[in-house]
Amino acid sequence: CEILSSLPLQMSLYFNVYFFPFWWLITVATLYLKYPVLSDYYKFILVTIMILVSLTELIRLYLGYVGNLLEKVPELAGFWLLTLLPQLPIILFLLFNEGLKIHSLERAVHIMFAAFLSFQVVAAFFTLKRMVNTLATRFRQTEFHRLEEQCPGPGIP
């Protein structure tokens, strides 16, 4: 029985759990400071993004922990998709959109968060690939052994 969990991915998830509250506090504090000078549509976008990222991040980290530690492909695939689709584009939007009047501290924490997400996308992809290949091989071997037991060997009536 080979262990299919990824230690680098697990370490990244572990540090991300402690980094996310720090990122959230910095982002909310800077949003509070720059809120009066933002246009109305940026105010709406940023509040929506904060709610969406907060909810998605909790679900994403849970799926990452369960999928990696318990070697469950659907949970790890959900983690990978939630990282790749909503989280990474949102953080890149927060990082590169100059209309948001980005502070230097805010830029620093967004860069760190984007680095976490980028690493997790790559690590989860390779972990998923290894898990799926190993589980498919186990399935084929189980089916082969089951067929061998059903069919009598040559020369046996």
PyMOL CGO cylinders between C-alpha atoms (Angstrom):
from pymol import cmd
from pymol.cgo import CYLINDER

trace = [
    CYLINDER, 0.00, 0.00, 0.00, 1.68, 3.13, -1.25, 0.3, 1, 1, 1, 1, 1, 1,
    CYLINDER, 1.68, 3.13, -1.25, 0.79, 6.43, 0.42, 0.3, 1, 1, 1, 1, 1, 1,
    CYLINDER, 0.79, 6.43, 0.42, -0.58, 8.74, -2.24, 0.3, 1, 1, 1, 1, 1, 1,
    CYLINDER, -0.58, 8.74, -2.24, -0.90, 11.91, -0.15, 0.3, 1, 1, 1, 1, 1, 1,
    CYLINDER, -0.90, 11.91, -0.15, 1.39, 14.78, -1.00, 0.3, 1, 1, 1, 1, 1, 1,
    CYLINDER, 1.39, 14.78, -1.00, 3.51, 16.15, 1.83, 0.3, 1, 1, 1, 1, 1, 1,
    CYLINDER, 3.51, 16.15, 1.83, 4.30, 19.46, 0.05, 0.3, 1, 1, 1, 1, 1, 1,
    CYLINDER, 4.30, 19.46, 0.05, 0.60, 20.00, -0.65, 0.3, 1, 1, 1, 1, 1, 1,
    CYLINDER, 0.60, 20.00, -0.65, -0.27, 19.20, 2.96, 0.3, 1, 1, 1, 1, 1, 1,
    CYLINDER, -0.27, 19.20, 2.96, 2.38, 21.59, 4.26, 0.3, 1, 1, 1, 1, 1, 1,
    CYLINDER, 2.38, 21.59, 4.26, 1.06, 24.30, 1.95, 0.3, 1, 1, 1, 1, 1, 1,
    CYLINDER, 1.06, 24.30, 1.95, -2.49, 23.71, 3.19, 0.3, 1, 1, 1, 1, 1, 1,
    CYLINDER, -2.49, 23.71, 3.19, -1.31, 23.81, 6.80, 0.3, 1, 1, 1, 1, 1, 1,
    CYLINDER, -1.31, 23.81, 6.80, 0.44, 27.16, 6.36, 0.3, 1, 1, 1, 1, 1, 1,
    CYLINDER, 0.44, 27.16, 6.36, -2.47, 28.49, 4.31, 0.3, 1, 1, 1, 1, 1, 1,
    CYLINDER, -2.47, 28.49, 4.31, -4.86, 27.79, 7.22, 0.3, 1, 1, 1, 1, 1, 1,
    CYLINDER, -4.86, 27.79, 7.22, -2.78, 30.11, 9.41, 0.3, 1, 1, 1, 1, 1, 1,
    CYLINDER, -2.78, 30.11, 9.41, -2.12, 32.68, 6.68, 0.3, 1, 1, 1, 1, 1, 1,
    CYLINDER, -2.12, 32.68, 6.68, -5.74, 33.13, 5.58, 0.3, 1, 1, 1, 1, 1, 1,
    CYLINDER, -5.74, 33.13, 5.58, -6.99, 34.93, 8.75, 0.3, 1, 1, 1, 1, 1, 1,
    CYLINDER, -6.99, 34.93, 8.75, -3.99, 37.26, 8.51, 0.3, 1, 1, 1, 1, 1, 1,
    CYLINDER, -3.99, 37.26, 8.51, -4.75, 37.92, 4.83, 0.3, 1, 1, 1, 1, 1, 1,
    CYLINDER, -4.75, 37.92, 4.83, -8.43, 38.49, 5.63, 0.3, 1, 1, 1, 1, 1, 1,
    CYLINDER, -8.43, 38.49, 5.63, -7.71, 41.00, 8.42, 0.3, 1, 1, 1, 1, 1, 1,
    CYLINDER, -7.71, 41.00, 8.42, -5.23, 42.97, 6.27, 0.3, 1, 1, 1, 1, 1, 1,
    CYLINDER, -5.23, 42.97, 6.27, -7.64, 43.02, 3.33, 0.3, 1, 1, 1, 1, 1, 1,
    CYLINDER, -7.64, 43.02, 3.33, -10.63, 44.10, 5.43, 0.3, 1, 1, 1, 1, 1, 1,
    CYLINDER, -10.63, 44.10, 5.43, -8.57, 46.79, 7.18, 0.3, 1, 1, 1, 1, 1, 1,
    CYLINDER, -8.57, 46.79, 7.18, -7.31, 48.24, 3.90, 0.3, 1, 1, 1, 1, 1, 1,
    CYLINDER, -7.31, 48.24, 3.90, -10.82, 48.02, 2.43, 0.3, 1, 1, 1, 1, 1, 1,
    CYLINDER, -10.82, 48.02, 2.43, -12.09, 50.01, 5.41, 0.3, 1, 1, 1, 1, 1, 1,
    CYLINDER, -12.09, 50.01, 5.41, -9.39, 52.65, 4.86, 0.3, 1, 1, 1, 1, 1, 1,
    CYLINDER, -9.39, 52.65, 4.86, -9.91, 53.08, 1.12, 0.3, 1, 1, 1, 1, 1, 1,
    CYLINDER, -9.91, 53.08, 1.12, -13.69, 52.54, 1.02, 0.3, 1, 1, 1, 1, 1, 1,
    CYLINDER, -13.69, 52.54, 1.02, -14.62, 56.28, 0.98, 0.3, 1, 1, 1, 1, 1, 1,
    CYLINDER, -14.62, 56.28, 0.98, -12.41, 57.01, -2.06, 0.3, 1, 1, 1, 1, 1, 1,
    CYLINDER, -12.41, 57.01, -2.06, -13.54, 54.05, -4.19, 0.3, 1, 1, 1, 1, 1, 1,
    CYLINDER, -13.54, 54.05, -4.19, -16.22, 54.34, -6.85, 0.3, 1, 1, 1, 1, 1, 1,
    CYLINDER, -16.22, 54.34, -6.85, -19.58, 52.69, -6.19, 0.3, 1, 1, 1, 1, 1, 1,
    CYLINDER, -19.58, 52.69, -6.19, -19.01, 49.73, -8.49, 0.3, 1, 1, 1, 1, 1, 1,
    CYLINDER, -19.01, 49.73, -8.49, -15.59, 48.98, -6.93, 0.3, 1, 1, 1, 1, 1, 1,
    CYLINDER, -15.59, 48.98, -6.93, -17.21, 49.14, -3.48, 0.3, 1, 1, 1, 1, 1, 1,
    CYLINDER, -17.21, 49.14, -3.48, -19.77, 46.56, -4.56, 0.3, 1, 1, 1, 1, 1, 1,
    CYLINDER, -19.77, 46.56, -4.56, -17.15, 44.37, -6.27, 0.3, 1, 1, 1, 1, 1, 1,
    CYLINDER, -17.15, 44.37, -6.27, -14.80, 44.37, -3.28, 0.3, 1, 1, 1, 1, 1, 1,
    CYLINDER, -14.80, 44.37, -3.28, -17.50, 43.54, -0.73, 0.3, 1, 1, 1, 1, 1, 1,
    CYLINDER, -17.50, 43.54, -0.73, -18.76, 40.74, -2.98, 0.3, 1, 1, 1, 1, 1, 1,
    CYLINDER, -18.76, 40.74, -2.98, -15.22, 39.43, -3.45, 0.3, 1, 1, 1, 1, 1, 1,
    CYLINDER, -15.22, 39.43, -3.45, -14.57, 39.40, 0.29, 0.3, 1, 1, 1, 1, 1, 1,
    CYLINDER, -14.57, 39.40, 0.29, -17.74, 37.40, 0.96, 0.3, 1, 1, 1, 1, 1, 1,
    CYLINDER, -17.74, 37.40, 0.96, -17.05, 35.01, -1.93, 0.3, 1, 1, 1, 1, 1, 1,
    CYLINDER, -17.05, 35.01, -1.93, -13.39, 34.44, -1.01, 0.3, 1, 1, 1, 1, 1, 1,
    CYLINDER, -13.39, 34.44, -1.01, -14.22, 33.91, 2.66, 0.3, 1, 1, 1, 1, 1, 1,
    CYLINDER, -14.22, 33.91, 2.66, -16.81, 31.24, 1.97, 0.3, 1, 1, 1, 1, 1, 1,
    CYLINDER, -16.81, 31.24, 1.97, -14.87, 29.57, -0.83, 0.3, 1, 1, 1, 1, 1, 1,
    CYLINDER, -14.87, 29.57, -0.83, -11.63, 29.46, 1.15, 0.3, 1, 1, 1, 1, 1, 1,
    CYLINDER, -11.63, 29.46, 1.15, -13.22, 27.59, 4.05, 0.3, 1, 1, 1, 1, 1, 1,
    CYLINDER, -13.22, 27.59, 4.05, -14.72, 24.99, 1.74, 0.3, 1, 1, 1, 1, 1, 1,
    CYLINDER, -14.72, 24.99, 1.74, -11.55, 24.80, -0.36, 0.3, 1, 1, 1, 1, 1, 1,
    CYLINDER, -11.55, 24.80, -0.36, -9.25, 24.17, 2.59, 0.3, 1, 1, 1, 1, 1, 1,
    CYLINDER, -9.25, 24.17, 2.59, -11.58, 21.52, 4.02, 0.3, 1, 1, 1, 1, 1, 1,
    CYLINDER, -11.58, 21.52, 4.02, -11.70, 19.69, 0.68, 0.3, 1, 1, 1, 1, 1, 1,
    CYLINDER, -11.70, 19.69, 0.68, -7.93, 19.93, 0.37, 0.3, 1, 1, 1, 1, 1, 1,
    CYLINDER, -7.93, 19.93, 0.37, -7.33, 18.43, 3.80, 0.3, 1, 1, 1, 1, 1, 1,
    CYLINDER, -7.33, 18.43, 3.80, -9.85, 15.61, 3.33, 0.3, 1, 1, 1, 1, 1, 1,
    CYLINDER, -9.85, 15.61, 3.33, -8.84, 14.88, -0.26, 0.3, 1, 1, 1, 1, 1, 1,
    CYLINDER, -8.84, 14.88, -0.26, -5.13, 14.79, 0.44, 0.3, 1, 1, 1, 1, 1, 1,
    CYLINDER, -5.13, 14.79, 0.44, -5.01, 13.08, 3.83, 0.3, 1, 1, 1, 1, 1, 1,
    CYLINDER, -5.01, 13.08, 3.83, -7.72, 10.50, 3.16, 0.3, 1, 1, 1, 1, 1, 1,
    CYLINDER, -7.72, 10.50, 3.16, -6.69, 10.05, -0.50, 0.3, 1, 1, 1, 1, 1, 1,
    CYLINDER, -6.69, 10.05, -0.50, -10.15, 10.85, -1.83, 0.3, 1, 1, 1, 1, 1, 1,
    CYLINDER, -10.15, 10.85, -1.83, -10.12, 11.84, -5.47, 0.3, 1, 1, 1, 1, 1, 1,
    CYLINDER, -10.12, 11.84, -5.47, -13.49, 13.72, -5.63, 0.3, 1, 1, 1, 1, 1, 1,
    CYLINDER, -13.49, 13.72, -5.63, -12.61, 15.95, -2.68, 0.3, 1, 1, 1, 1, 1, 1,
    CYLINDER, -12.61, 15.95, -2.68, -9.14, 16.70, -4.02, 0.3, 1, 1, 1, 1, 1, 1,
    CYLINDER, -9.14, 16.70, -4.02, -10.59, 17.41, -7.46, 0.3, 1, 1, 1, 1, 1, 1,
    CYLINDER, -10.59, 17.41, -7.46, -13.07, 19.82, -5.87, 0.3, 1, 1, 1, 1, 1, 1,
    CYLINDER, -13.07, 19.82, -5.87, -10.21, 21.50, -4.03, 0.3, 1, 1, 1, 1, 1, 1,
    CYLINDER, -10.21, 21.50, -4.03, -8.25, 21.81, -7.28, 0.3, 1, 1, 1, 1, 1, 1,
    CYLINDER, -8.25, 21.81, -7.28, -11.22, 23.28, -9.16, 0.3, 1, 1, 1, 1, 1, 1,
    CYLINDER, -11.22, 23.28, -9.16, -12.06, 25.76, -6.38, 0.3, 1, 1, 1, 1, 1, 1,
    CYLINDER, -12.06, 25.76, -6.38, -8.42, 26.84, -6.31, 0.3, 1, 1, 1, 1, 1, 1,
    CYLINDER, -8.42, 26.84, -6.31, -8.10, 27.16, -10.08, 0.3, 1, 1, 1, 1, 1, 1,
    CYLINDER, -8.10, 27.16, -10.08, -11.40, 28.81, -10.95, 0.3, 1, 1, 1, 1, 1, 1,
    CYLINDER, -11.40, 28.81, -10.95, -12.72, 31.25, -8.37, 0.3, 1, 1, 1, 1, 1, 1,
    CYLINDER, -12.72, 31.25, -8.37, -9.79, 31.79, -5.99, 0.3, 1, 1, 1, 1, 1, 1,
    CYLINDER, -9.79, 31.79, -5.99, -6.80, 32.34, -8.29, 0.3, 1, 1, 1, 1, 1, 1,
    CYLINDER, -6.80, 32.34, -8.29, -8.55, 34.73, -10.72, 0.3, 1, 1, 1, 1, 1, 1,
    CYLINDER, -8.55, 34.73, -10.72, -10.01, 36.73, -7.83, 0.3, 1, 1, 1, 1, 1, 1,
    CYLINDER, -10.01, 36.73, -7.83, -6.63, 37.14, -6.13, 0.3, 1, 1, 1, 1, 1, 1,
    CYLINDER, -6.63, 37.14, -6.13, -5.02, 38.09, -9.44, 0.3, 1, 1, 1, 1, 1, 1,
    CYLINDER, -5.02, 38.09, -9.44, -7.80, 40.66, -9.96, 0.3, 1, 1, 1, 1, 1, 1,
    CYLINDER, -7.80, 40.66, -9.96, -7.14, 42.10, -6.49, 0.3, 1, 1, 1, 1, 1, 1,
    CYLINDER, -7.14, 42.10, -6.49, -3.41, 42.13, -7.19, 0.3, 1, 1, 1, 1, 1, 1,
    CYLINDER, -3.41, 42.13, -7.19, -3.31, 43.69, -10.66, 0.3, 1, 1, 1, 1, 1, 1,
    CYLINDER, -3.31, 43.69, -10.66, -6.35, 46.00, -10.89, 0.3, 1, 1, 1, 1, 1, 1,
    CYLINDER, -6.35, 46.00, -10.89, -4.98, 49.49, -10.27, 0.3, 1, 1, 1, 1, 1, 1,
    CYLINDER, -4.98, 49.49, -10.27, -8.47, 50.98, -9.99, 0.3, 1, 1, 1, 1, 1, 1,
    CYLINDER, -8.47, 50.98, -9.99, -8.68, 49.42, -6.52, 0.3, 1, 1, 1, 1, 1, 1,
    CYLINDER, -8.68, 49.42, -6.52, -6.02, 51.81, -5.15, 0.3, 1, 1, 1, 1, 1, 1,
    CYLINDER, -6.02, 51.81, -5.15, -3.86, 48.99, -3.78, 0.3, 1, 1, 1, 1, 1, 1,
    CYLINDER, -3.86, 48.99, -3.78, -1.73, 49.66, -0.69, 0.3, 1, 1, 1, 1, 1, 1,
    CYLINDER, -1.73, 49.66, -0.69, 1.75, 48.19, -0.46, 0.3, 1, 1, 1, 1, 1, 1,
    CYLINDER, 1.75, 48.19, -0.46, 0.85, 45.93, 2.51, 0.3, 1, 1, 1, 1, 1, 1,
    CYLINDER, 0.85, 45.93, 2.51, -2.20, 44.73, 0.65, 0.3, 1, 1, 1, 1, 1, 1,
    CYLINDER, -2.20, 44.73, 0.65, -0.08, 44.00, -2.43, 0.3, 1, 1, 1, 1, 1, 1,
    CYLINDER, -0.08, 44.00, -2.43, 2.38, 42.00, -0.32, 0.3, 1, 1, 1, 1, 1, 1,
    CYLINDER, 2.38, 42.00, -0.32, -0.28, 39.76, 1.23, 0.3, 1, 1, 1, 1, 1, 1,
    CYLINDER, -0.28, 39.76, 1.23, -1.98, 39.27, -2.16, 0.3, 1, 1, 1, 1, 1, 1,
    CYLINDER, -1.98, 39.27, -2.16, 1.35, 38.17, -3.65, 0.3, 1, 1, 1, 1, 1, 1,
    CYLINDER, 1.35, 38.17, -3.65, 1.83, 35.65, -0.85, 0.3, 1, 1, 1, 1, 1, 1,
    CYLINDER, 1.83, 35.65, -0.85, -1.72, 34.35, -1.25, 0.3, 1, 1, 1, 1, 1, 1,
    CYLINDER, -1.72, 34.35, -1.25, -1.30, 34.08, -5.02, 0.3, 1, 1, 1, 1, 1, 1,
    CYLINDER, -1.30, 34.08, -5.02, 1.93, 32.14, -4.45, 0.3, 1, 1, 1, 1, 1, 1,
    CYLINDER, 1.93, 32.14, -4.45, 0.11, 29.73, -2.11, 0.3, 1, 1, 1, 1, 1, 1,
    CYLINDER, 0.11, 29.73, -2.11, -2.67, 29.24, -4.64, 0.3, 1, 1, 1, 1, 1, 1,
    CYLINDER, -2.67, 29.24, -4.64, -0.31, 28.77, -7.59, 0.3, 1, 1, 1, 1, 1, 1,
    CYLINDER, -0.31, 28.77, -7.59, 1.73, 26.17, -5.73, 0.3, 1, 1, 1, 1, 1, 1,
    CYLINDER, 1.73, 26.17, -5.73, -1.41, 24.36, -4.58, 0.3, 1, 1, 1, 1, 1, 1,
    CYLINDER, -1.41, 24.36, -4.58, -2.80, 24.21, -8.13, 0.3, 1, 1, 1, 1, 1, 1,
    CYLINDER, -2.80, 24.21, -8.13, 0.37, 22.53, -9.40, 0.3, 1, 1, 1, 1, 1, 1,
    CYLINDER, 0.37, 22.53, -9.40, 0.84, 20.23, -6.38, 0.3, 1, 1, 1, 1, 1, 1,
    CYLINDER, 0.84, 20.23, -6.38, -2.83, 19.16, -6.37, 0.3, 1, 1, 1, 1, 1, 1,
    CYLINDER, -2.83, 19.16, -6.37, -2.71, 18.43, -10.10, 0.3, 1, 1, 1, 1, 1, 1,
    CYLINDER, -2.71, 18.43, -10.10, 0.23, 16.06, -9.78, 0.3, 1, 1, 1, 1, 1, 1,
    CYLINDER, 0.23, 16.06, -9.78, -1.21, 14.47, -6.63, 0.3, 1, 1, 1, 1, 1, 1,
    CYLINDER, -1.21, 14.47, -6.63, -4.55, 13.94, -8.37, 0.3, 1, 1, 1, 1, 1, 1,
    CYLINDER, -4.55, 13.94, -8.37, -2.81, 12.45, -11.39, 0.3, 1, 1, 1, 1, 1, 1,
    CYLINDER, -2.81, 12.45, -11.39, -0.87, 9.99, -9.20, 0.3, 1, 1, 1, 1, 1, 1,
    CYLINDER, -0.87, 9.99, -9.20, -3.97, 9.07, -7.17, 0.3, 1, 1, 1, 1, 1, 1,
    CYLINDER, -3.97, 9.07, -7.17, -6.13, 8.45, -10.23, 0.3, 1, 1, 1, 1, 1, 1,
    CYLINDER, -6.13, 8.45, -10.23, -3.46, 6.34, -11.94, 0.3, 1, 1, 1, 1, 1, 1,
    CYLINDER, -3.46, 6.34, -11.94, -2.88, 4.24, -8.81, 0.3, 1, 1, 1, 1, 1, 1,
    CYLINDER, -2.88, 4.24, -8.81, -6.59, 3.76, -8.14, 0.3, 1, 1, 1, 1, 1, 1,
    CYLINDER, -6.59, 3.76, -8.14, -7.21, 2.80, -11.78, 0.3, 1, 1, 1, 1, 1, 1,
    CYLINDER, -7.21, 2.80, -11.78, -4.39, 0.22, -11.58, 0.3, 1, 1, 1, 1, 1, 1,
    CYLINDER, -4.39, 0.22, -11.58, -5.83, -1.20, -8.34, 0.3, 1, 1, 1, 1, 1, 1,
    CYLINDER, -5.83, -1.20, -8.34, -9.26, -1.42, -9.97, 0.3, 1, 1, 1, 1, 1, 1,
    CYLINDER, -9.26, -1.42, -9.97, -7.89, -3.23, -13.03, 0.3, 1, 1, 1, 1, 1, 1,
    CYLINDER, -7.89, -3.23, -13.03, -5.97, -5.67, -10.84, 0.3, 1, 1, 1, 1, 1, 1,
    CYLINDER, -5.97, -5.67, -10.84, -9.06, -6.36, -8.73, 0.3, 1, 1, 1, 1, 1, 1,
    CYLINDER, -9.06, -6.36, -8.73, -11.16, -6.96, -11.83, 0.3, 1, 1, 1, 1, 1, 1,
    CYLINDER, -11.16, -6.96, -11.83, -8.46, -9.22, -13.29, 0.3, 1, 1, 1, 1, 1, 1,
    CYLINDER, -8.46, -9.22, -13.29, -8.31, -11.32, -10.11, 0.3, 1, 1, 1, 1, 1, 1,
    CYLINDER, -8.31, -11.32, -10.11, -12.09, -11.51, -9.96, 0.3, 1, 1, 1, 1, 1, 1,
    CYLINDER, -12.09, -11.51, -9.96, -12.23, -12.75, -13.57, 0.3, 1, 1, 1, 1, 1, 1,
    CYLINDER, -12.23, -12.75, -13.57, -9.48, -15.30, -12.87, 0.3, 1, 1, 1, 1, 1, 1,
    CYLINDER, -9.48, -15.30, -12.87, -11.52, -16.73, -9.98, 0.3, 1, 1, 1, 1, 1, 1,
    CYLINDER, -11.52, -16.73, -9.98, -14.66, -17.02, -12.14, 0.3, 1, 1, 1, 1, 1, 1,
    CYLINDER, -14.66, -17.02, -12.14, -13.04, -18.69, -15.13, 0.3, 1, 1, 1, 1, 1, 1,
    CYLINDER, -13.04, -18.69, -15.13, -11.60, -22.19, -14.60, 0.3, 1, 1, 1, 1, 1, 1,
    CYLINDER, -11.60, -22.19, -14.60, -8.09, -22.77, -15.86, 0.3, 1, 1, 1, 1, 1, 1,
    CYLINDER, -8.09, -22.77, -15.86, -7.33, -24.76, -19.07, 0.3, 1, 1, 1, 1, 1, 1,
    CYLINDER, -7.33, -24.76, -19.07, -7.90, -28.48, -18.79, 0.3, 1, 1, 1, 1, 1, 1,
    CYLINDER, -7.90, -28.48, -18.79, -10.33, -28.16, -15.84, 0.3, 1, 1, 1, 1, 1, 1,
    CYLINDER, -10.33, -28.16, -15.84, -13.86, -29.27, -16.82, 0.3, 1, 1, 1, 1, 1, 1,
]
cmd.load_cgo(trace, "trace")
